Amino acid sequence: GETDAEFDETYRFCNNIQFAAMHIFNYSPRPGTSATKMSGRVNEKMKKERSLRMLKLAADSADRFALRFIGRTKNVLWENEVRPGSGVYSGLTDNYLRAYARSSTDLSNIMTEAKLIKLAGDMPKTMLKLSTKGNHGEIWSEIDSED
């Protein structure tokens, strides 16, 4: 039983905090719990509308967080090549930004400095197909290497 006012308060709070990442899910009562007997449940249509608003906020918030680091150099632990033969590597910064870079050198399991240059969603579609689905908060980077 979440009122419109309670939802709006939660939305404003999350917007003000500007979380780097948010996990959004709809509440559903579990059989055998006290919640199954409670009145005032939010209908499915409203749950979906609220969930979509929060998902959009989460995406925007993740992008705002990532944008704060554009132009900065961060350490990235490169995990692996996104697709074998693509030359695009994916890794995580120390503040858990998903980063991507092109390299002819195998970066798997190596930490390097990388200059964060642009949100993945701002990359040309051909680059996105090679690397990422353009998820929010993901970022492209440049690395200094002996390519």
N, C-alpha and C positions, 0 to 999 in steps of 0.2 A: 504494500500500500504506500506508494510514493506519490505525493501530491505534485502538481505542477510547480508550486513554489519550492518544494524540496528539490526537485530535479533542477530547477533554475539555479538554486543556491549551489548545488554540486557542480553544475556546468560552469558557473562564474568562478568558483574556487579553482577548478582544474585549469581554466583559462588563465587565471591570475598566476598560478604556480608555474605554468609552462613546463610541464613534465617533459623529459627527454623521451620517455616511452610510457604508454598506457596500455593496459589490458582491459578490453571492454567485453562484457558478457551480459546476457539477459538472465535475470533470476528465474529459476523454475523450482517449484516446490518438490521435495523428495518424499515419496510415499513413506508413511510411518513417522513423519516429523510433525511438530506442532504447527509449522507453517501451512500445512495442508488444510488446517481448520480455520485459518485466519481469513477475515473478510477484507474487502477493499482492495483486492488484487488489481494490478494494472492490466488492462486488456492487451491482447497480442499486437494489435495495430499500434497502440501507443508505445509498447515496448520496442517495436521495430523502429518507429520514428525517433524515439529517444536514443536508441542504440546507434542509428545512422548519424545523428547529430554529434554524439560523443566520438564515433569513429572519425568523423571529419575533423573534429577538434584535436583528436589524438594525432592525426596525420599532420595537421597544421602546426601543432606544438612540436612534433619531432623535427619538422623542417626548420622551425624557428630556432630550436636548440642547435641543430647542425650548422645553420647559417652563421651562428656566433663564432664558428671556428674556420670559416672561409678565409684563406690567406695565411693561416697559421701553419706552422710545421709541428707535427705530432709524431710520436713513435707509433708504428703500426706493426703488430705481429701478423704477418701474412700467413694465411692458413693453407690456401691451395689455389691452383688455377681453376677458374670458374668452369670452363669447359676445356677438355684436353685439346691442345693446339691453338687455343684462342689467344694466348699471350696476355690474358687479363687475369689478374690475381685479386683475391678478396681477403681482407683481414680486418682486425679490430684495433681501434686506437685504445689508449689507456682509459678513455672515458666511454668506451663501448659504441663509438660510431663505426658503422660498417663502411669500410673504405675499399676502393677499387683502384687499380693502376695497371697500366700496360708495361710489360717488361719482356725482353728476350732472354733474360736471366731467370732461372727457376727461383722463385721467392718462397716456395713452400717451407713453412716452419722457420722463417728468418724474420728478425725484427730490423726494420730500417726506419729512418726518418722519412716522412712524406709531407709534402706541402699540399694541404687540402684546397682544392681549386673550385669545385662547383658541386651542387646537389646532383645526384644521379639522375633525378627526374628532369634536369635541365640539359642532359646530354642528348645528342642526336639519337633518334630511334634505332639506327643501325648499331650504335655503341651499346644501347640498352639491351638489345637482343643478345649480344655477346656476353653480357656481364650480369645484369640485374633486371629485375622486373620494375625498377624505378620506385622501389619502396621508399616511403618517406623517411627522412633522417639518414639516408645513405648518401655517400659523398664520393666524388672522384678525386683522385690525388695524382701528383707527380712525384716521382722518386728520382734521386740522383743515382745512376748506376753506370756501369761500364758497357752500356748497349752500343 
